[in-house]
Structure formats: structure tokens, C-alpha cells
Amino acid sequence: MPAGRARSPLRWWPAAAWLLLLALLPWWCGLPLLLALAASLLAAPERLRPHAATLRRALRWGLPGMLFALQRALGGDALAWGAALLGALAGYSLLALLEYLLDHPHRPAAAAAPSPSWPELALAPIGPAAAIVELAPPRWLAEPAFDDPRGGRVRREDGEYRFDDGTRCGPAGARCCFAPDGRWFCVDSGRGVLLWDRERGRRHRLRGWRLYGWHAGGPWLVRGGHRPPLALKDVLGDTG
């Protein structure tokens, strides 16, 4: 028989001697020893890691020895053995919980950001961030002829506006104007406006609206004296 296998029973002799010692000692001496072992494993798991296996084995083997001492102190009758068995059930349940906690140490979660106080919540903005819109006022033209910002001249003839490239826009109104970049041409008839997108070739006749200004190269219009101006895309959505 190999020497290593012949010496293997020696590994359990210290555990058996520990069990026998607690069985011979009064239970009120063995119980504090076991509690001290469990508390040390919980209090300093990293420091006692090299001895953790030995201390766990001491708890597993020491518990039945302490319970045997308990039943002996209770008289050794059936009631004493019943109390010892209940103690074994509770003790090994707690021991299983202890080993689970040692095998799965709790890692504190990352510190959460402090929640804002109610004054901060009250002053916090609600909804999407507001954008400041600065409108360039229209520069109205009433002359019979004027310059085109994109080159050439515009003439008012036969109730229409005629451009040098032959394009006509009408009917002519009381006044007209160009967008700052010359893309849009607006005719104000007094009852509404005619907007001509010269790049896309689209014309929009909007009755009851008037030009209020230009922003980002596009017209903003207003209807009535107490309503805020709207971009053309919003106006077209309102008018269908």
C-alpha cells in the first residue's frame, strides 16, 4: 500500500479529537468556542484565508460534539436527544449559510450619484431645450423696378413682377421683398401673401397670413395681432 494512502487517516485524527474534546466539555464551554470561530471567519475572512479550511472543519466537527454535551447535560433521555437533533438542524443550517457567505463575499455596488434635492428639481428645466429664434425683419419694396439679390433687375409690369430670366410672379401686390439670401420672394397683397421658393420652384398662397421676418433662410409668418410667428412648415401644416 502506498505510504501516502496509509497516512491518510491521520488527517482526520485532529478533527476527531476536537469532536471528542467538545463532547467531554460542558456545552456552555463548547458553544462559545464555536461562536468565536464563526465570528472570526466573518470578521476577518481575508486575514484568515490560509486557515479558513481548518476553521471550517473545526466548526463542522465541533458542532456534533457540543450537541452531544448538550444532550448529556439535559439528562440523556428522549427529550434531550430531541433537543440535540433540533440543535443539529439549526446549527448545520446556520453553518451552510456561513459557508455560502464566505464563498460568495458581498461586493458593495458602486456609489450611486446623489439624488438632487427638491429645490434643484423645482428649478430644473422641463421639456426640450428652448431655441432662441431671431428674425430678420423684411425689407419691403414698393418701387416699380428694383435689384434682384441674385443678379439682374425686377420690374413691375402689367400687374406682375418680371425677372430678367423671363420668370413672372404675380399678381403684383402693394409691396414685395426678398429673403436675405435671395432664395425666397414674397408678395404682400394686403389680404395674404404669395411666397415663391426660387430654388425649388414652389409657390404658396396663404390667405390671412402676413410675413413677419426671416430665419435660417426661411419665412416666418403671423396671423392676427396676438399670435406668435410660425415657420412656413408649421403654417403649411396648419392650413393642410
C-alpha positions as CSV (number, residue, x, y, z in Angstrom):
1,M,0.0,0.0,0.0
2,P,1.4,3.4,-0.9
3,A,2.7,5.5,2.0
4,G,0.5,8.5,1.2
5,R,-2.6,6.3,1.3
6,A,-1.5,4.7,4.6
7,R,-1.1,8.1,6.3
8,S,-4.4,9.5,5.0
9,P,-6.4,8.5,8.2
10,L,-4.1,10.8,10.2
11,R,-5.7,13.8,8.5
12,W,-8.9,13.1,10.4
13,W,-7.4,12.5,13.9
14,P,-7.3,16.2,14.9
15,A,-10.9,16.6,13.8
16,A,-12.0,13.5,15.8
17,A,-10.0,14.7,18.8
18,W,-11.7,18.1,18.6
19,L,-15.1,16.4,18.4
20,L,-14.3,14.3,21.4
21,L,-13.0,17.3,23.4
22,L,-16.2,19.3,22.9
23,A,-18.3,16.2,23.7
24,L,-16.5,15.9,27.1
25,L,-16.5,19.7,27.9
26,P,-19.7,21.3,29.2
27,W,-21.9,22.6,26.4
28,W,-21.7,26.1,27.7
29,C,-17.9,25.9,27.1
30,G,-18.1,24.4,23.6
31,L,-20.8,26.8,22.3
32,P,-18.8,30.0,22.9
33,L,-15.8,28.4,21.2
34,L,-17.8,27.6,18.1
35,L,-19.4,31.0,18.0
36,A,-15.9,32.6,18.3
37,L,-14.7,30.6,15.3
38,A,-17.7,31.6,13.2
39,A,-17.3,35.3,14.2
40,S,-13.6,35.3,13.4
41,L,-14.3,33.8,9.9
42,L,-16.9,36.6,9.3
43,A,-14.9,39.4,10.8
44,A,-11.5,38.8,9.1
45,P,-12.0,36.5,6.0
46,E,-9.0,37.8,4.1
47,R,-6.6,37.6,7.1
48,L,-7.7,34.1,7.9
49,R,-7.9,32.8,4.4
50,P,-4.8,30.5,4.8
51,H,-6.6,28.9,7.8
52,A,-10.2,29.0,6.5
53,A,-10.4,25.3,5.6
54,T,-9.1,24.3,9.1
55,L,-11.6,26.6,10.8
56,R,-14.5,25.4,8.7
57,R,-13.6,21.8,9.5
58,A,-13.4,22.7,13.2
59,L,-17.0,24.1,13.0
60,R,-18.3,21.0,11.1
61,W,-16.8,18.5,13.5
62,G,-17.2,20.6,16.7
63,L,-20.9,21.1,16.3
64,P,-21.9,17.4,16.9
65,G,-19.5,17.2,19.9
66,M,-21.1,20.3,21.5
67,L,-24.6,18.9,20.9
68,F,-23.6,15.6,22.5
69,A,-22.5,17.5,25.5
70,L,-25.9,19.4,25.5
71,Q,-28.0,16.2,25.5
72,R,-25.8,14.8,28.3
73,A,-26.4,17.9,30.3
74,L,-30.2,17.6,29.7
75,G,-30.3,14.0,31.1
76,G,-29.7,11.9,28.1
77,D,-33.4,10.9,27.7
78,A,-35.5,11.1,24.6
79,L,-36.3,14.8,25.2
80,A,-32.6,15.5,25.4
81,W,-31.9,13.7,22.2
82,G,-34.8,15.6,20.5
83,A,-33.3,18.9,21.6
84,A,-29.9,17.8,20.3
85,L,-31.4,16.9,16.9
86,L,-33.2,20.2,16.7
87,G,-29.9,21.9,17.6
88,A,-28.2,20.0,14.8
89,L,-30.8,21.0,12.3
90,A,-30.5,24.7,13.2
91,G,-26.7,24.6,13.6
92,Y,-25.9,23.0,10.3
93,S,-28.4,25.3,8.6
94,L,-26.5,28.3,10.0
95,L,-23.2,26.6,9.1
96,A,-24.4,26.3,5.5
97,L,-25.3,29.9,5.5
98,L,-22.0,30.9,6.9
99,E,-20.1,28.9,4.2
100,Y,-22.2,30.4,1.5
101,L,-21.4,33.9,2.7
102,L,-17.7,33.1,2.8
103,D,-17.7,31.6,-0.7
104,H,-19.7,34.5,-2.1
105,P,-18.4,37.6,-0.5
106,H,-20.6,40.7,-0.8
107,R,-19.1,43.3,-3.1
108,P,-20.5,46.8,-2.5
109,A,-22.1,48.4,-5.5
110,A,-20.6,51.5,-7.0
111,A,-21.6,54.6,-5.1
112,A,-24.8,55.9,-6.7
113,A,-24.9,59.6,-7.7
114,P,-26.6,61.6,-5.0
115,S,-30.2,62.3,-5.8
116,P,-31.0,66.0,-6.4
117,S,-32.7,67.9,-3.7
118,W,-36.2,69.3,-4.3
119,P,-35.1,72.9,-4.9
120,E,-32.8,71.6,-7.7
121,L,-35.7,69.6,-9.1
122,A,-38.0,72.6,-8.9
123,L,-35.5,74.8,-10.8
124,A,-34.6,72.2,-13.4
125,P,-35.9,72.8,-16.9
126,I,-38.8,70.8,-18.1
127,G,-39.1,69.5,-21.7
128,P,-36.7,70.0,-24.6
129,A,-34.2,72.9,-24.5
130,A,-35.7,76.1,-25.9
131,A,-34.1,77.6,-29.0
132,I,-33.8,81.4,-29.4
133,V,-35.1,82.5,-32.8
134,E,-34.0,85.9,-34.0
135,L,-36.0,87.0,-37.0
136,A,-34.6,89.4,-39.6
137,P,-37.3,91.9,-40.5
138,P,-38.5,92.0,-44.1
139,R,-37.3,94.9,-46.3
140,W,-40.3,95.8,-48.3
141,L,-40.1,97.2,-51.8
142,A,-42.7,99.3,-53.5
143,E,-40.7,100.7,-56.4
144,P,-41.6,99.8,-60.0
145,A,-38.2,98.4,-60.5
146,F,-35.5,97.1,-58.1
147,D,-32.4,94.9,-58.0
148,D,-32.5,91.1,-57.6
149,P,-30.2,89.9,-54.8
150,R,-29.1,87.1,-57.2
151,G,-28.4,89.3,-60.1
152,G,-30.4,91.3,-62.6
153,R,-33.4,93.6,-62.2
154,V,-37.1,93.0,-61.3
155,R,-39.8,95.2,-63.0
156,R,-43.4,95.6,-62.1
157,E,-45.3,95.4,-65.4
158,D,-48.9,94.5,-66.3
159,G,-49.7,93.6,-62.7
160,E,-46.9,91.1,-62.4
161,Y,-43.2,91.0,-61.4
162,R,-40.9,90.2,-64.3
163,F,-37.4,88.9,-63.7
164,D,-34.5,89.2,-66.2
165,D,-34.6,85.4,-66.8
166,G,-38.2,85.7,-68.1
167,T,-39.8,84.4,-64.9
168,R,-43.1,86.1,-63.9
169,C,-44.6,86.2,-60.4
170,G,-48.0,87.7,-59.7
171,P,-50.3,89.2,-59.3
172,A,-48.3,92.1,-58.0
173,G,-49.3,93.3,-54.6
174,A,-48.9,96.5,-52.7
175,R,-45.3,95.6,-51.7
176,C,-42.8,92.8,-52.0
177,C,-39.5,91.7,-50.6
178,F,-36.7,89.1,-50.9
179,A,-35.2,86.9,-48.3
180,P,-31.7,88.0,-47.2
181,D,-30.1,85.3,-49.4
182,G,-32.5,85.9,-52.3
183,R,-33.9,82.4,-52.3
184,W,-37.5,83.5,-51.3
185,F,-39.6,86.2,-53.0
186,C,-42.7,87.4,-51.1
187,V,-45.6,89.4,-52.4
188,D,-47.9,91.1,-49.9
189,S,-51.4,91.7,-51.3
190,G,-52.9,93.1,-48.1
191,R,-55.2,90.0,-47.8
192,G,-52.4,87.4,-47.6
193,V,-49.0,86.6,-49.0
194,L,-47.5,84.8,-52.0
195,L,-44.3,83.0,-51.2
196,W,-42.1,81.8,-54.1
197,D,-39.3,79.4,-53.4
198,R,-37.0,80.2,-56.3
199,E,-34.7,77.2,-55.8
200,R,-37.5,74.6,-55.7
201,G,-39.9,76.4,-58.0
202,R,-42.7,76.2,-55.4
203,R,-45.3,78.9,-54.7
204,H,-47.5,79.1,-51.7
205,R,-50.5,81.4,-51.5
206,L,-51.5,82.0,-47.9
207,R,-54.7,84.0,-47.3
208,G,-54.9,85.8,-44.0
209,W,-51.2,85.5,-43.2
210,R,-48.5,88.1,-43.4
211,L,-44.7,87.9,-43.4
212,Y,-43.2,88.7,-40.1
213,G,-39.5,88.0,-40.7
214,W,-36.8,85.6,-41.9
215,H,-34.9,83.0,-40.0
216,A,-32.3,80.4,-41.3
217,G,-33.2,81.4,-44.8
218,G,-36.9,80.7,-44.5
219,P,-40.0,82.8,-43.9
220,W,-41.9,83.2,-40.6
221,L,-45.5,84.3,-40.7
222,V,-48.1,85.6,-38.3
223,R,-51.8,85.6,-38.4
224,G,-53.7,88.1,-36.2
225,G,-52.2,90.6,-33.8
226,H,-51.7,88.4,-30.7
227,R,-50.3,85.2,-32.0
228,P,-46.6,84.3,-32.2
229,P,-45.0,83.9,-35.6
230,L,-44.6,80.4,-37.1
231,A,-42.2,78.9,-39.6
232,L,-43.6,78.2,-43.0
233,K,-43.6,74.4,-42.4
234,D,-45.8,74.9,-39.4
235,V,-48.1,77.2,-41.3
236,L,-48.5,74.7,-44.1
237,G,-49.3,72.0,-41.6
238,D,-52.0,74.2,-40.1
239,T,-53.5,75.0,-43.4
240,G,-53.3,71.4,-44.6
